């Protein structure tokens, strides 16, 4: 069973719809690629959305803490 998503996750996905809408041409190419390589299309999309969400949340772009010189 699916557990209910946190609000932040849901808003993240709706934000994705604006920032990450793939144009139809790319979508078609993705479908072809999936058919050719025998990958499930929804899985590929889900994976892309997850990685995009991580970027939105800032997991991949953490600021490095500067060392203080005494």
LOVEX-644976 format. One record per residue (C-alpha): y, z, x; residue number from 1; residue in three letters. Coordinates in pm, 1 decimal, padded with zeros to 6 digits. Example, Ala and Ser with C-alpha at 12.3 -4.5 7.8 and 13.67 -1.06 7.14 Angstrom:
2
+----------+----------+----------+-----+-----+
:        Y :        Z :        X :   n : res :
+----------+----------+----------+-----+-----+
: -00450.0 :  00780.0 :  01230.0 :   1 : ALA :
: -00106.0 :  00714.0 :  01367.0 :   2 : SER :
+----------+----------+----------+-----+-----+
***
This chain:
70
+----------+----------+----------+-----+-----+
:        Y :        Z :        X :   n : res :
+----------+----------+----------+-----+-----+
:  00000.0 :  00000.0 :  00000.0 :   1 : UNK :
:  00353.9 : -00069.6 :  00110.6 :   2 : UNK :
:  00570.0 :  00231.7 :  00166.2 :   3 : UNK :
:  00923.5 :  00198.6 :  00028.3 :   4 : UNK :
:  01168.8 :  00072.3 :  00285.2 :   5 : UNK :
:  01454.7 :  00284.3 :  00404.8 :   6 : UNK :
:  01794.7 :  00184.1 :  00276.7 :   7 : UNK :
:  01907.1 :  00089.3 :  00624.8 :   8 : UNK :
:  01614.3 : -00149.8 :  00655.1 :   9 : UNK :
:  01692.5 : -00313.5 :  00322.7 :  10 : UNK :
:  02058.8 : -00363.5 :  00406.4 :  11 : UNK :
:  01949.5 : -00496.0 :  00742.5 :  12 : UNK :
:  01742.5 : -00764.3 :  00574.8 :  13 : UNK :
:  02021.3 : -00859.6 :  00334.0 :  14 : UNK :
:  02254.2 : -00875.8 :  00631.1 :  15 : UNK :
:  01997.2 : -01103.4 :  00790.0 :  16 : UNK :
:  02022.4 : -01342.1 :  00498.6 :  17 : UNK :
:  02384.2 : -01400.1 :  00594.1 :  18 : UNK :
:  02363.5 : -01391.1 :  00972.1 :  19 : UNK :
:  02021.6 : -01545.6 :  01015.7 :  20 : UNK :
:  01980.7 : -01817.6 :  00753.2 :  21 : UNK :
:  01783.9 : -02092.9 :  00917.9 :  22 : UNK :
:  01884.3 : -02440.1 :  00815.9 :  23 : UNK :
:  01625.3 : -02635.1 :  00613.3 :  24 : UNK :
:  01545.7 : -02868.3 :  00901.2 :  25 : UNK :
:  01444.5 : -02579.0 :  01124.4 :  26 : UNK :
:  01242.3 : -02426.9 :  00839.5 :  27 : UNK :
:  01050.2 : -02752.3 :  00795.3 :  28 : UNK :
:  00983.1 : -02771.3 :  01168.3 :  29 : UNK :
:  00861.7 : -02411.8 :  01161.8 :  30 : UNK :
:  00622.0 : -02490.3 :  00876.1 :  31 : UNK :
:  00486.6 : -02790.2 :  01064.3 :  32 : UNK :
:  00449.2 : -02583.1 :  01379.9 :  33 : UNK :
:  00261.2 : -02315.1 :  01187.3 :  34 : UNK :
:  00028.8 : -02568.3 :  01027.0 :  35 : UNK :
: -00039.1 : -02733.1 :  01361.1 :  36 : UNK :
: -00104.9 : -02406.7 :  01546.4 :  37 : UNK :
: -00282.1 : -02237.1 :  01258.4 :  38 : UNK :
: -00035.1 : -01946.8 :  01234.7 :  39 : UNK :
:  00058.1 : -01801.2 :  00900.6 :  40 : UNK :
:  00414.1 : -01898.8 :  00818.8 :  41 : UNK :
:  00502.5 : -01569.9 :  00648.6 :  42 : UNK :
:  00373.4 : -01376.0 :  00950.2 :  43 : UNK :
:  00594.1 : -01578.9 :  01182.0 :  44 : UNK :
:  00897.7 : -01524.7 :  00958.7 :  45 : UNK :
:  00824.7 : -01153.7 :  00923.3 :  46 : UNK :
:  00797.1 : -01121.5 :  01299.6 :  47 : UNK :
:  01125.9 : -01305.1 :  01348.3 :  48 : UNK :
:  01298.5 : -01085.1 :  01092.5 :  49 : UNK :
:  01163.6 : -00769.5 :  01256.9 :  50 : UNK :
:  01289.5 : -00873.7 :  01599.1 :  51 : UNK :
:  01622.7 : -00974.3 :  01447.2 :  52 : UNK :
:  01647.7 : -00635.4 :  01275.4 :  53 : UNK :
:  01588.3 : -00463.2 :  01608.0 :  54 : UNK :
:  01877.0 : -00658.7 :  01754.9 :  55 : UNK :
:  02094.7 : -00564.3 :  01456.8 :  56 : UNK :
:  02006.9 : -00199.4 :  01502.6 :  57 : UNK :
:  02092.2 : -00230.1 :  01869.9 :  58 : UNK :
:  01750.3 : -00146.8 :  02012.2 :  59 : UNK :
:  01756.6 : -00432.4 :  02257.1 :  60 : UNK :
:  02117.2 : -00393.2 :  02362.7 :  61 : UNK :
:  02151.4 : -00030.2 :  02456.3 :  62 : UNK :
:  02444.7 :  00062.2 :  02672.2 :  63 : UNK :
:  02349.1 :  00195.3 :  03010.1 :  64 : UNK :
:  02484.7 :  00539.0 :  03079.1 :  65 : UNK :
:  02707.9 :  00546.4 :  03381.5 :  66 : UNK :
:  02625.2 :  00794.8 :  03652.3 :  67 : UNK :
:  02905.0 :  01034.4 :  03723.8 :  68 : UNK :
:  02997.7 :  01065.3 :  04088.7 :  69 : UNK :
:  03079.7 :  01421.8 :  04184.8 :  70 : UNK :
+----------+----------+----------+-----+-----+
***
